[in-house]
Amino acid sequence: SKQWYQRRVRAFQERDTNSRQEVLEAAGLEGSELNKCLTTLVDSNMLNLDKDSGVYSLNQQYSNRKAKFKLQTSTVKEHNEKEVTHTYQSVDEDRRIYIQAAIVRSMKSRKQLNHNELIQQVISLSKARFSPSISMIKKCIEVLIDKQYIERSTTDKDTYQYLA
């Protein structure tokens, strides 16, 4: 994210020269990751390294509009994997809620539905947004039975009845 990269260049915003320790503190990277990033920046001539003192300084004369380089860190990958996992969980929860609402709408209008008819009805209601799996629909039916929105018919276990 943008904030992540901004923290990495903070060391050079206030001063043009920084020690490795100052860059380490400002960047918040582990030692090996910081070495990779600093090496890339020194190799591209964006930073100068005084080998005697170990001080990094910005190369004020550097200008190359076509220069491209990649700073890779595992922190970005971990952050992205966490975001992706969180996003999938969020989408999955939103879909469950949508399916439950579709089940309640169908049952409210029909009062009583066969299992297969209910599944077909939910699929047709939600196909414009996504295609729900049958297992997810079954889980949502069970949740609604537990919440006492619907119940299984006492005469036919394959039929559901809406509870007002």
Backbone bond lengths (Angstrom), bond angles and torsions (degrees), N, CA, C in turn:
res aa  C-N    CA-C-N  psi(-1)  N-CA   C-N-CA  omega(-1)  CA-C   N-CA-C  phi
1 S - - - 1.453 - - 1.527 109.76 -
2 K 1.284 115.91 167.63 1.462 121.59 -175.92 1.529 110.99 -62.90
3 Q 1.323 117.50 -42.32 1.460 121.16 -179.31 1.523 111.27 -62.95
4 W 1.312 117.11 -36.32 1.461 121.52 -179.72 1.523 109.50 -60.76
5 Y 1.322 117.52 -45.96 1.460 121.14 -179.79 1.526 111.40 -69.89
6 Q 1.317 118.01 -34.67 1.456 120.73 179.25 1.520 111.36 -62.82
7 R 1.330 116.84 -37.68 1.467 119.92 177.99 1.525 110.72 -64.24
8 R 1.325 117.77 -30.38 1.458 121.79 -176.53 1.528 112.65 -71.97
9 V 1.314 118.24 -29.64 1.465 120.82 -178.66 1.520 112.41 -99.92
10 R 1.297 117.69 3.01 1.461 122.19 -177.70 1.526 112.05 -58.35
11 A 1.319 117.92 -33.62 1.458 121.43 -177.17 1.516 111.68 -60.48
12 F 1.342 118.06 -32.70 1.456 120.91 -176.55 1.524 112.99 -98.22
13 Q 1.320 117.61 3.57 1.455 119.37 178.72 1.524 111.68 -76.24
14 E 1.335 117.29 -35.89 1.452 120.58 -176.64 1.527 112.39 -93.18
15 R 1.338 116.14 -33.16 1.461 119.98 -178.67 1.513 109.39 -134.61
16 D 1.303 115.76 151.94 1.461 120.57 179.46 1.524 112.28 -83.92
17 T 1.323 117.54 -18.81 1.474 120.59 179.89 1.515 108.96 -124.52
18 N 1.325 115.26 140.40 1.457 121.62 -179.87 1.522 109.48 -146.56
19 S 1.314 114.72 147.77 1.461 118.95 173.61 1.529 108.20 -79.52
20 R 1.315 115.28 166.86 1.466 119.65 178.93 1.525 110.53 -59.68
21 Q 1.324 117.68 -39.22 1.464 122.14 -179.67 1.526 110.96 -64.04
22 E 1.332 117.66 -40.45 1.462 120.71 178.96 1.528 111.34 -65.95
23 V 1.304 116.13 -39.24 1.468 120.14 177.34 1.520 109.61 -67.23
24 L 1.323 116.55 -40.02 1.467 121.69 178.94 1.522 110.99 -59.97
25 E 1.329 116.51 -46.12 1.470 120.66 180.00 1.524 111.81 -65.48
26 A 1.312 117.47 -41.51 1.467 120.97 -178.22 1.520 112.13 -72.12
27 A 1.326 116.55 -35.76 1.462 120.18 -175.55 1.514 111.99 -80.62
28 G 1.315 117.51 -33.91 1.464 120.01 -178.53 1.511 113.04 72.77
29 L 1.325 116.75 27.89 1.458 121.38 179.09 1.515 110.13 -102.67
30 E 1.328 115.56 160.66 1.457 120.64 173.40 1.522 108.33 -73.89
31 G 1.315 117.00 161.92 1.451 122.13 -175.97 1.516 114.26 -55.66
32 S 1.333 118.34 -48.58 1.464 120.65 -177.36 1.526 111.72 -67.36
33 E 1.334 116.84 -38.47 1.463 120.11 178.45 1.526 110.84 -67.15
34 L 1.324 116.00 -39.74 1.454 120.12 178.13 1.525 110.10 -63.56
35 N 1.333 117.57 -41.76 1.469 120.82 178.48 1.520 110.94 -58.87
36 K 1.327 117.48 -43.05 1.468 121.03 179.39 1.525 110.78 -61.64
37 C 1.326 116.34 -45.75 1.467 120.49 -178.71 1.522 111.32 -65.60
38 L 1.332 116.54 -45.71 1.464 119.64 -179.28 1.526 111.19 -65.62
39 T 1.323 117.03 -38.92 1.464 120.31 178.10 1.522 110.61 -61.69
40 T 1.321 116.83 -42.92 1.460 120.97 178.36 1.524 111.03 -61.31
41 L 1.338 116.51 -43.56 1.465 120.42 -179.27 1.530 112.01 -69.36
42 V 1.321 117.05 -36.11 1.469 120.15 177.47 1.527 109.88 -70.29
43 D 1.346 117.21 -42.44 1.469 120.64 179.29 1.527 111.88 -63.11
44 S 1.315 117.01 -32.10 1.466 119.86 179.86 1.525 112.09 -84.71
45 N 1.345 117.05 0.49 1.465 124.41 179.31 1.521 113.95 68.87
46 M 1.318 118.56 16.26 1.460 120.57 174.29 1.520 110.22 -76.93
47 L 1.336 116.00 -31.83 1.458 121.98 175.98 1.517 108.46 -118.11
48 N 1.316 115.04 147.80 1.455 121.14 171.92 1.519 108.00 -107.89
49 L 1.311 116.39 143.32 1.460 121.15 178.96 1.520 108.43 -119.09
50 D 1.316 114.91 122.11 1.463 120.33 172.46 1.524 105.94 -87.57
51 K 1.325 116.24 106.62 1.467 120.77 -173.20 1.515 112.59 -66.78
52 D 1.326 117.99 -26.95 1.464 120.31 179.61 1.521 111.51 -69.82
53 S 1.333 117.16 -46.94 1.466 120.64 -176.33 1.531 112.71 -97.06
54 G 1.334 118.11 -15.74 1.459 121.03 -178.42 1.514 112.62 73.13
55 V 1.311 117.35 26.32 1.461 122.43 -178.16 1.527 109.14 -99.52
56 Y 1.328 115.15 133.44 1.458 121.87 176.74 1.517 108.42 -97.56
57 S 1.329 116.51 137.60 1.461 120.36 177.88 1.527 108.85 -135.51
58 L 1.319 114.52 150.80 1.463 119.77 176.75 1.516 109.89 -70.41
59 N 1.298 116.92 138.54 1.452 121.80 175.54 1.525 106.72 -86.48
60 Q 1.331 115.80 100.39 1.463 121.16 -175.87 1.526 112.42 -67.70
61 Q 1.318 117.82 -21.75 1.453 121.23 -178.64 1.534 112.24 -88.84
62 Y 1.308 117.34 -3.04 1.468 120.30 -176.09 1.525 109.91 -69.77
63 S 1.322 116.37 129.57 1.460 121.03 171.67 1.521 107.52 -156.26
64 N 1.284 115.25 117.15 1.453 121.68 177.52 1.521 106.78 -154.41
65 R 1.291 116.56 106.21 1.466 120.41 -176.27 1.520 112.92 -71.68
66 K 1.313 117.15 -21.86 1.455 120.39 -176.49 1.517 113.52 -99.13
67 A 1.313 117.33 0.48 1.471 120.25 -178.33 1.523 109.88 -68.24
68 K 1.308 114.62 131.44 1.464 120.87 177.64 1.513 107.79 -133.79
69 F 1.293 116.14 135.28 1.453 121.15 174.12 1.513 107.96 -151.95
70 K 1.299 115.79 160.45 1.446 121.29 -174.11 1.518 109.85 -120.57
71 L 1.320 116.27 127.03 1.452 121.41 173.93 1.516 107.38 -101.77
72 Q 1.306 116.19 109.56 1.458 120.07 -177.38 1.515 109.45 -106.72
73 T 1.315 114.66 132.20 1.455 119.68 175.06 1.511 108.96 -137.62
74 S 1.296 115.75 151.16 1.460 119.75 178.70 1.516 110.89 -72.88
75 T 1.342 117.83 -21.96 1.455 121.21 178.72 1.523 110.21 -61.80
76 V 1.322 116.55 -40.75 1.467 120.38 178.65 1.519 109.11 -64.26
77 K 1.323 117.56 -43.07 1.458 120.78 -178.82 1.522 110.63 -64.01
78 E 1.345 116.86 -43.97 1.461 119.62 178.24 1.517 110.52 -61.90
79 H 1.320 116.17 -43.24 1.457 121.18 -179.93 1.523 110.00 -61.77
80 N 1.326 117.20 -44.81 1.458 121.43 179.82 1.517 111.45 -65.68
81 E 1.344 117.80 -40.37 1.459 120.38 179.14 1.526 110.59 -63.91
82 K 1.322 117.04 -39.31 1.472 120.26 177.94 1.521 110.05 -65.49
83 E 1.340 116.68 -42.05 1.466 120.09 178.27 1.518 111.29 -62.36
84 V 1.333 116.41 -43.42 1.466 120.82 -179.27 1.523 109.84 -63.67
85 T 1.331 117.11 -45.11 1.460 120.79 179.00 1.517 110.46 -60.95
86 H 1.322 116.29 -45.01 1.463 120.26 179.65 1.528 110.77 -62.96
87 T 1.323 116.49 -40.42 1.466 120.84 179.80 1.521 110.99 -63.89
88 Y 1.350 116.53 -45.27 1.462 119.61 178.58 1.520 111.52 -61.61
89 Q 1.316 117.26 -41.14 1.461 120.60 178.58 1.522 110.94 -64.21
90 S 1.317 115.96 -40.96 1.461 120.97 179.88 1.531 110.90 -65.08
91 V 1.323 116.70 -44.71 1.468 121.14 178.97 1.524 110.06 -63.78
92 D 1.328 116.08 -42.26 1.459 120.69 179.96 1.532 110.89 -61.64
93 E 1.324 116.97 -42.69 1.463 121.16 178.85 1.530 110.41 -65.71
94 D 1.322 117.53 -41.97 1.468 120.75 177.94 1.526 111.07 -61.90
95 R 1.329 116.45 -39.20 1.466 119.96 178.69 1.524 111.29 -66.87
96 R 1.322 116.95 -39.52 1.473 119.64 177.68 1.522 110.60 -60.70
97 I 1.312 116.61 -44.26 1.469 120.77 179.52 1.527 110.35 -63.51
98 Y 1.338 116.53 -41.50 1.464 120.34 178.84 1.524 110.89 -63.06
99 I 1.331 116.86 -43.15 1.473 121.20 179.27 1.521 110.23 -63.69
100 Q 1.330 116.67 -43.62 1.474 119.25 178.74 1.526 110.96 -61.15
101 A 1.321 116.70 -40.51 1.470 119.69 178.23 1.527 110.72 -65.32
102 A 1.333 117.56 -39.02 1.465 120.90 178.63 1.530 110.46 -65.40
103 I 1.321 117.31 -39.35 1.471 120.89 178.26 1.520 109.74 -63.28
104 V 1.329 116.34 -46.97 1.473 119.83 -179.14 1.524 110.74 -63.18
105 R 1.342 117.58 -41.56 1.476 120.31 177.90 1.524 111.18 -60.42
106 S 1.330 115.82 -45.73 1.468 119.71 -179.29 1.520 111.23 -64.11
107 M 1.314 115.89 -44.74 1.469 119.70 -178.39 1.526 111.11 -69.03
108 K 1.309 117.65 -34.67 1.461 120.81 179.79 1.519 110.89 -65.78
109 S 1.336 116.46 -37.96 1.457 119.27 -178.68 1.534 111.98 -78.79
110 R 1.306 118.87 -32.30 1.467 121.49 -175.93 1.526 113.51 -101.47
111 K 1.315 118.50 -18.69 1.466 125.83 -178.94 1.526 113.54 67.99
112 Q 1.327 117.88 -34.07 1.463 121.11 -178.84 1.530 108.37 -149.40
113 L 1.344 115.75 130.15 1.460 119.95 -178.78 1.519 111.02 -142.14
114 N 1.311 114.22 145.84 1.454 121.82 172.99 1.533 107.80 -71.86
115 H 1.340 117.60 152.82 1.464 122.66 -177.98 1.531 111.67 -55.15
116 N 1.328 117.48 -50.73 1.471 120.96 -178.22 1.525 111.98 -64.56
117 E 1.332 116.74 -39.06 1.462 120.13 177.85 1.525 111.07 -64.14
118 L 1.328 115.79 -40.28 1.463 120.23 179.33 1.532 110.43 -64.29
119 I 1.319 117.27 -43.65 1.468 120.95 179.11 1.534 110.07 -62.89
120 Q 1.338 117.46 -44.51 1.463 120.44 178.46 1.529 111.57 -63.15
121 Q 1.317 116.07 -38.67 1.464 121.20 179.32 1.541 110.28 -64.19
122 V 1.331 116.80 -44.25 1.471 120.94 -179.69 1.524 110.30 -65.90
123 I 1.325 117.25 -41.67 1.472 120.67 178.57 1.525 110.11 -61.93
124 S 1.336 116.95 -43.45 1.470 118.87 -179.05 1.529 111.62 -68.85
125 L 1.337 117.84 -33.45 1.466 120.30 178.43 1.533 112.35 -70.60
126 S 1.322 116.71 -32.68 1.465 119.51 -174.24 1.522 114.24 -102.65
127 K 1.331 118.09 -1.49 1.463 119.11 -175.74 1.525 113.17 -66.80
128 A 1.320 118.41 -21.30 1.464 120.37 177.46 1.528 111.27 -69.99
129 R 1.321 117.56 -29.76 1.464 121.62 -177.95 1.522 112.60 -97.05
130 F 1.312 117.26 -45.42 1.463 122.56 -179.42 1.518 107.77 -164.10
131 S 1.326 116.93 166.87 1.469 119.35 176.80 1.526 107.96 -105.73
132 P 1.315 116.64 107.72 1.467 120.05 -176.76 1.523 111.46 -74.72
133 S 1.317 115.45 148.76 1.459 119.41 175.79 1.524 108.49 -80.57
134 I 1.293 115.12 151.07 1.466 120.03 -179.07 1.528 110.35 -65.16
135 S 1.329 116.37 -35.53 1.468 118.79 178.68 1.526 111.11 -63.80
136 M 1.342 117.11 -37.72 1.463 120.06 177.96 1.531 110.41 -66.79
137 I 1.330 116.79 -38.46 1.470 120.42 178.06 1.523 109.55 -63.95
138 K 1.330 116.95 -43.50 1.468 120.53 178.93 1.524 111.52 -61.11
139 K 1.340 116.80 -41.94 1.467 120.23 178.06 1.515 110.59 -62.80
140 C 1.336 116.60 -40.14 1.464 120.33 179.34 1.528 111.14 -66.89
141 I 1.314 117.09 -36.04 1.474 120.78 176.01 1.523 109.32 -61.90
142 E 1.332 116.54 -44.55 1.471 120.54 179.45 1.526 111.26 -63.03
143 V 1.332 116.95 -39.80 1.464 120.80 178.21 1.528 110.05 -62.58
144 L 1.325 116.94 -42.20 1.469 120.27 -179.86 1.526 111.95 -69.99
145 I 1.319 117.27 -30.53 1.472 120.17 173.96 1.527 108.80 -66.48
146 D 1.342 116.64 -43.04 1.465 120.48 178.24 1.526 111.65 -64.02
147 K 1.335 116.84 -36.00 1.465 121.43 178.98 1.526 112.01 -80.71
148 Q 1.310 116.64 -3.29 1.460 125.02 177.62 1.532 112.84 63.51
149 Y 1.325 115.96 39.82 1.463 121.72 169.97 1.524 109.73 -87.85
150 I 1.335 115.61 -36.03 1.458 121.10 177.13 1.523 107.90 -134.75
151 E 1.332 114.83 165.29 1.466 120.14 176.60 1.520 109.26 -143.90
152 R 1.313 115.89 158.72 1.453 120.50 174.17 1.526 108.36 -76.12
153 S 1.302 115.83 143.77 1.456 120.55 179.10 1.525 109.02 -67.59
154 T 1.312 117.02 143.02 1.463 120.47 179.92 1.524 111.36 -74.17
155 T 1.329 117.14 -25.19 1.469 120.18 -178.97 1.523 112.06 -89.07
156 D 1.337 116.79 -37.44 1.470 120.98 -177.80 1.527 108.41 -130.70
157 K 1.326 116.60 113.38 1.468 121.22 -176.57 1.526 112.70 -69.21
158 D 1.330 118.18 -11.09 1.468 122.59 -179.43 1.533 110.81 -93.59
159 T 1.326 117.48 6.27 1.461 122.16 -177.66 1.517 109.62 -120.97
160 Y 1.324 115.10 142.20 1.469 121.17 178.83 1.520 109.41 -113.65
161 Q 1.329 115.36 147.21 1.453 120.99 177.88 1.527 109.10 -122.12
162 Y 1.335 115.43 141.97 1.457 120.83 179.31 1.510 109.31 -81.80
163 L 1.327 116.02 134.22 1.459 120.87 176.64 1.528 108.06 -103.97
164 A 1.329 116.76 122.30 1.471 120.74 -177.89 1.505 111.81 -73.65
